[in-house]
Amino acid sequence: MARDGAASDYVSGDFYKELALTAEAGKLHAIFLAEQITNQENGVERPCGTLDTATTLALMAGVTTKLGLIGTASTTYNEPYELARRFATLDHLSNGRAGWNSIATQNPTVAEQFSRFEHPNHEDRYARADEFIEVVIRLWDSWEQGALVGDKTKGLFGRADLVHDINYRGRYFQVRGPLPFPRTPQGRPVIFQAGSSPLGRDQAARFADCVFTAQHLLEDAIEFRSDMRRRAVAYGRNPDQIKILPGMSVILGDTEEAAWTRKKRLEEVLGFGPNLAKLARRVGIPLEALSDLDKPFPVQHVVPEHAFKGSIGFRRSILNLAVKENLTVRELSLRYGGGHQEVVGTPEQVADIMQARWDAGGADGFTLMIDMLPSGLHDAVTLLVPELQRRGLFHLDYQHANLREALGLNPPESLVRKTVERTVRTAAG
């Protein structure tokens, strides 16, 4: 992701307020911020997503009224009580617009910032994440609906019988709870999950409302969504209540030529070398193995998956693209979109691809990866959104009360269950 303005804009409040206002003017469901918690690949090299996510989203909440506010936060390098409190705070202050993108951090250099001697392996990261998410959900559910009374006549602030310790005891966490304030406006913040490995898929099927995934090929997208819906059913969930929102890196232009001119300009500015180095990291291959740019991508030099510590989902999607289309190193470097499917073209061409994936059952929606800010977001709002609206694929205005409703999600099952149980107890009493 590049930026149009000054080098310092990524630490400017005005920059983020402009993005939020632009997104809401375009009726986008939400804005989704990544979070990088190490200076490796960031800082002076790639200053993207480096500010604290929840703080930045709180600033955006102050200038908007309908826009969803989704932020990434690690289960590997946070504590569940602190994270549950942070995102529940955001949900309260935004009147029900918060979402948490849960990630099991894959970058091993992060360990150096948190007094850790070694970054956990893939299995341990997901085992910790399973417990982490469960604790967070229990904390968000620790105040039942109606626990906050506020009856000044009777001197009753809240009902203690509707506020519960969670007393969680697990391998990684021991948390008493509850949270120090009531349940949030949408029951609890929407949970996004971004893992596409077998462990990641299983975790998403258990806990996630929405899944952020990387799928370059249509057949892979269809397989992923079908698999996630099957897994959700196996956990006793309604498959329509897990939304698959693959990333799509979009470069738009009024004409196809204009879009490709923008693409080429970005490549010239960013440089081919850094993009190639990032590709090597994404799939786990020595950079020197990519020296012959015009030969087929050397899949034989990729490290085995069990020895790879990065994102399994990104890796599989990129390698499938390289093999299926027999791409050269140069072609793959220009097409892998930093990890997500890249689409370059007019609004009509981009909408065609989005509609084809939707119609084929490969997506419930899309997470747009913006190429340059703020101009790329402006292009999405002024060029792509009207085309999607014309086709009846995108709403004309906000009609929802909170982010959960905007995404077509029901209230949390635990909230429904407790409400029903309390109604039965009252009737029986």
C-alpha positions in Angstrom: 0.0 0.0 0.0 1.4 3.3 -1.0 0.3 6.9 -0.1 -0.2 10.0 -2.1 0.8 12.6 0.5 3.7 13.4 2.8 5.8 10.7 4.4 4.4 11.7 7.8 0.8 11.2 6.9 0.7 7.7 8.3 1.0 9.2 11.8 -1.5 12.1 11.1 -4.9 12.1 12.6 -6.2 14.1 9.7 -5.2 11.4 7.3 -7.2 8.7 9.1 -10.2 11.0 9.5 -10.2 11.7 5.7 -10.1 7.9 5.0 -13.1 7.3 7.4 -15.2 10.1 5.9 -14.4 9.0 2.3 -15.4 5.4 3.2 -18.6 6.4 4.8 -19.5 8.8 1.9 -19.2 5.7 -0.3 -21.5 3.7 2.0 -18.8 1.1 2.6 -19.7 -1.4 5.3 -16.5 -1.0 7.2 -12.9 0.1 7.2 -10.4 -2.6 8.1 -7.0 -1.8 9.6 -4.0 -4.1 9.7 -1.7 -3.9 12.6 2.1 -4.5 12.5 3.7 -4.7 15.9 7.3 -4.9 14.9 9.6 -2.5 13.0 10.7 -5.4 10.7 9.2 -4.8 7.2 7.8 -1.6 8.6 9.1 1.6 10.1 11.5 3.1 7.6 11.0 0.3 5.1 7.2 -0.2 4.9 5.3 2.1 7.3 1.9 0.4 7.0 -0.4 -0.5 9.8 2.1 0.6 12.5 -0.1 2.7 14.7 -2.2 1.1 17.5 -5.3 -0.1 15.7 -8.0 0.5 18.4 -6.8 4.0 19.1 -6.8 4.9 15.4 -10.3 3.4 14.9 -11.6 5.4 17.9 -10.5 8.5 16.2 -12.3 7.4 13.0 -15.4 6.6 15.1 -15.5 10.3 16.2 -16.1 11.6 12.7 -18.5 8.9 11.4 -21.9 7.4 12.4 -22.4 4.3 10.3 -19.1 3.0 9.1 -17.9 -0.3 10.7 -14.5 -0.2 12.4 -12.5 -3.4 12.2 -9.0 -3.7 13.6 -6.4 -6.4 13.7 -4.9 -7.6 17.0 -2.7 -10.5 17.8 -3.6 -13.5 20.0 0.1 -14.3 20.2 1.3 -11.0 21.7 -1.7 -9.6 23.7 -3.6 -10.7 26.8 -7.3 -11.6 26.3 -8.7 -9.5 29.2 -6.9 -6.4 27.9 -8.0 -7.0 24.3 -11.6 -7.8 25.2 -11.8 -4.6 27.2 -10.2 -2.5 24.4 -12.5 -3.7 21.6 -15.6 -3.7 23.8 -14.7 0.0 24.7 -14.6 0.8 21.0 -18.0 -0.9 20.4 -19.6 1.1 23.2 -18.1 4.4 22.0 -19.0 3.8 18.4 -22.6 2.6 19.2 -22.0 -0.9 18.0 -19.6 -0.6 15.0 -16.5 -2.5 16.3 -14.9 -5.7 14.8 -11.8 -7.6 15.9 -9.7 -9.4 13.3 -8.0 -12.1 15.3 -4.5 -13.2 14.0 -2.0 -15.7 15.3 1.1 -13.6 14.5 3.3 -15.3 11.9 6.2 -12.9 11.8 9.0 -14.4 14.0 10.7 -11.0 14.5 7.8 -9.8 16.7 9.1 -12.0 19.5 12.1 -9.6 19.9 9.8 -6.8 20.9 8.0 -8.7 23.7 10.9 -10.2 25.7 10.4 -13.6 24.1 13.3 -15.8 23.3 11.6 -17.6 20.5 8.5 -17.1 18.4 6.0 -20.0 18.9 5.5 -22.5 16.1 2.4 -22.8 14.1 0.6 -25.4 16.3 1.4 -23.5 19.5 0.2 -20.2 18.1 -3.1 -21.7 17.2 -3.6 -23.6 20.4 -3.0 -20.3 22.3 -5.3 -18.5 19.9 -8.1 -21.0 20.5 -8.0 -20.3 24.2 -7.5 -16.6 23.7 -10.7 -16.2 21.6 -12.7 -18.4 24.0 -11.7 -16.2 26.9 -12.5 -13.0 25.0 -16.0 -14.3 24.1 -16.7 -15.3 27.7 -15.6 -11.9 28.9 -17.8 -10.1 26.4 -20.7 -12.4 27.6 -19.9 -11.8 31.3 -22.7 -9.2 31.6 -26.1 -10.5 30.6 -28.6 -8.3 28.9 -30.4 -6.2 31.5 -27.6 -6.3 34.0 -27.2 -2.5 34.0 -30.3 -1.1 35.7 -29.6 2.5 36.7 -32.6 2.9 39.0 -31.8 6.0 41.0 -35.1 5.7 43.0 -34.2 2.3 44.3 -30.4 3.0 44.4 -29.8 0.1 42.1 -27.0 0.6 39.5 -26.8 -3.0 38.3 -27.9 -6.6 39.0 -25.1 -8.7 40.4 -26.9 -11.9 39.6 -26.6 -11.0 35.9 -22.8 -10.3 36.0 -20.6 -13.4 36.1 -17.0 -14.3 36.8 -15.8 -16.5 34.0 -13.2 -18.4 36.1 -11.3 -19.6 33.0 -8.5 -22.1 33.6 -6.6 -23.3 30.6 -3.1 -24.2 29.4 -2.3 -20.6 28.5 -4.6 -18.4 30.4 -6.2 -18.1 33.9 -8.7 -15.3 33.8 -11.4 -14.6 36.5 -13.4 -11.8 34.8 -15.9 -10.3 34.4 -15.3 -7.1 32.3 -15.9 -3.9 34.3 -18.7 -2.6 32.1 -21.9 -3.9 30.4 -22.4 -5.9 27.3 -21.8 -3.9 24.1 -24.5 -2.5 21.8 -24.3 -5.3 19.2 -24.0 -8.1 21.9 -20.3 -8.3 21.3 -17.9 -7.0 18.6 -17.9 -8.9 15.3 -15.0 -11.5 15.2 -13.0 -11.7 12.0 -10.4 -14.4 11.5 -7.7 -14.6 8.9 -6.1 -18.1 9.0 -6.5 -20.4 6.0 -4.3 -23.3 7.2 -6.2 -26.4 8.5 -5.8 -25.1 12.0 -6.9 -21.7 11.0 -9.9 -23.0 9.2 -11.0 -25.0 12.2 -10.6 -22.1 14.5 -12.6 -19.8 12.2 -15.4 -22.4 11.9 -15.7 -22.5 15.7 -15.5 -18.8 16.5 -15.5 -16.4 13.5 -18.4 -14.3 12.2 -16.3 -13.4 9.1 -13.3 -14.9 7.5 -10.7 -12.8 5.7 -8.8 -15.0 3.3 -6.4 -15.0 0.3 -7.7 -16.9 -2.8 -6.2 -16.1 -6.2 -8.0 -18.8 -8.2 -11.8 -19.2 -8.5 -11.7 -22.9 -7.8 -9.7 -22.3 -4.6 -12.2 -19.6 -3.5 -15.2 -22.0 -4.1 -13.4 -24.8 -2.2 -12.5 -22.6 0.7 -16.0 -21.2 1.2 -17.6 -24.6 0.8 -15.1 -26.1 3.3 -15.7 -23.3 5.8 -19.5 -23.8 5.7 -19.1 -27.5 6.2 -16.9 -27.0 9.2 -19.3 -24.5 10.7 -22.1 -27.0 10.4 -19.9 -29.6 12.1 -19.7 -27.2 15.1 -23.4 -26.9 15.2 -23.5 -23.4 13.5 -25.7 -22.0 10.8 -23.4 -21.9 7.7 -25.1 -18.6 6.6 -23.7 -17.0 9.8 -20.1 -17.3 8.7 -19.3 -14.8 6.0 -16.3 -15.4 3.7 -14.7 -12.1 2.6 -11.6 -12.7 0.5 -9.1 -10.0 -0.1 -9.0 -8.4 -3.5 -6.2 -5.9 -4.4 -7.8 -3.5 -6.8 -6.2 -1.0 -9.1 -8.8 1.1 -10.9 -8.9 3.5 -13.8 -11.5 5.2 -16.0 -10.1 3.1 -18.8 -8.1 -0.1 -18.9 -5.1 1.8 -20.1 -5.4 4.3 -17.2 -5.5 1.4 -14.7 -2.4 -0.3 -16.1 -0.6 3.1 -16.2 -1.3 3.4 -12.5 -0.1 -0.2 -11.9 3.1 0.4 -13.8 3.7 3.7 -11.9 3.3 2.0 -8.6 5.8 -0.8 -9.6 8.3 1.9 -10.7 8.0 3.8 -7.4 8.0 0.7 -5.2 10.7 -1.1 -7.1 10.9 -4.6 -8.4 13.5 -5.8 -5.9 11.5 -5.2 -2.7 8.4 -6.8 -4.3 10.5 -9.9 -5.2 11.9 -10.1 -1.7 8.4 -10.0 -0.2 7.3 -12.8 -2.6 10.2 -14.9 -1.4 9.2 -14.4 2.2 5.5 -15.0 1.5 6.2 -18.5 0.0 9.4 -19.5 1.8 12.0 -19.6 -0.9 15.6 -18.3 -1.0 15.7 -15.0 -2.8 18.6 -16.2 -4.9 16.5 -19.0 -6.3 14.4 -16.3 -8.0 17.3 -14.7 -9.9 16.2 -15.9 -13.3 13.1 -13.8 -13.7 11.9 -15.2 -17.0 12.0 -18.9 -16.1 9.0 -20.7 -14.5 8.7 -20.1 -10.8 11.0 -22.7 -9.1 8.5 -24.4 -6.9 11.0 -27.2 -6.2 13.1 -24.7 -4.1 10.2 -23.8 -1.7 10.7 -25.0 1.9 8.4 -27.7 3.1 5.2 -26.4 4.6 6.0 -27.9 8.1 9.2 -25.8 8.1 7.5 -22.6 7.0 6.7 -20.1 9.8 4.7 -17.6 7.7 1.1 -17.4 6.6 0.0 -20.8 5.3 -3.0 -19.2 3.6 -1.0 -16.7 1.6 1.6 -19.3 0.7 -0.9 -21.9 -0.6 -2.8 -19.3 -2.6 0.3 -17.9 -4.3 1.8 -21.3 -5.1 -1.5 -22.5 -6.6 -1.5 -19.5 -8.9 2.1 -20.1 -9.9 1.6 -23.8 -10.7 -1.9 -23.6 -12.3 -0.9 -20.8 -14.7 2.8 -21.8 -15.1 3.9 -18.3 -14.3 7.5 -17.1 -14.5 9.2 -15.4 -11.5 8.6 -12.0 -13.1 4.9 -12.7 -13.9 4.2 -14.0 -10.4 5.9 -11.1 -8.8 3.7 -8.7 -10.8 0.5 -10.6 -10.2 0.5 -11.9 -6.6 -0.8 -8.6 -5.2 1.3 -8.8 -2.1 -0.6 -11.9 -1.1 -4.1 -11.3 -2.4 -5.7 -11.6 -5.8 -4.9 -8.5 -7.8 -7.4 -7.0 -10.3 -6.3 -4.2 -12.6 -8.9 -2.5 -14.8 -12.1 -0.4 -15.2 -14.9 -0.5 -12.7 -16.8 -2.7 -15.1 -14.0 -5.2 -15.4 -13.4 -5.3 -11.6 -17.2 -5.7 -11.0 -17.3 -8.6 -13.5 -14.7 -10.5 -11.5 -16.4 -9.8 -8.2 -19.8 -10.8 -9.6 -18.4 -14.0 -11.1 -17.0 -15.0 -7.7 -20.2 -14.2 -6.0 -22.3 -16.1 -8.5 -20.1 -19.1 -8.3 -20.2 -19.3 -4.5 -16.6 -18.2 -3.9 -17.4 -15.2 -1.7 -20.0 -13.6 0.5 -18.4 -10.2 -0.1 -14.9 -8.8 -0.5 -12.2 -7.0 1.5 -10.8 -4.4 -0.9 -7.0 -3.9 -0.6 -6.4 -0.3 -1.6 -3.3 0.3 -3.8 -2.6 3.9 -2.8 -4.2 6.1 -0.1 -6.2 8.2 -0.2 -6.6 8.3 -4.0 -7.2 4.5 -4.3 -10.0 4.7 -1.7 -11.5 7.6 -3.6 -11.5 5.6 -6.8 -13.2 2.7 -5.1 -15.9 5.0 -3.8 -16.5 7.1 -7.0 -15.9 4.4 -9.7 -16.4 0.9 -8.3 -19.3 1.5 -5.8 -21.6 3.1 -8.4 -21.0 0.2 -10.8 -21.8 -2.4 -8.1 -24.9 -0.4 -7.2 -26.0 -0.3 -10.8 -25.9 -4.1 -10.9 -27.9 -4.4 -7.6 -24.9 -5.9 -5.8 -24.3 -3.1 -3.3 -26.7 -1.1 -1.1 -27.7 2.5 -1.9 -27.6 3.7 1.7 -27.0 2.5 5.2 -30.1 0.8 6.7 -28.6 -1.1 9.7 -28.2 -0.3 13.4 -24.8 -1.8 13.9 -21.9 -3.6 12.1 -23.3 -7.0 12.8 -26.6 -6.2 11.1 -24.7 -4.6 8.2 -22.9 -7.8 7.5 -26.0 -9.9 7.6 -25.2 -11.5 11.0 -27.6 -12.4 13.7 -27.2 -11.4 17.4 -24.6 -13.6 19.1 -26.0 -17.1 19.9 -25.0 -16.8 23.6 -27.0 -13.6 23.9 -30.1 -15.2 22.3 -29.7 -18.3 24.6 -29.4 -16.2 27.8 -32.4 -14.0 26.8 -34.5 -17.1 26.2 -33.3 -18.8 29.4 -34.1 -15.7 31.5 -37.6 -15.4 29.9 -38.3 -19.0 30.8 -37.1 -18.5 34.4 -39.3 -15.4 34.7 -42.3 -17.2 33.4 -41.6 -20.2 35.6 -41.1 -18.0 38.6 
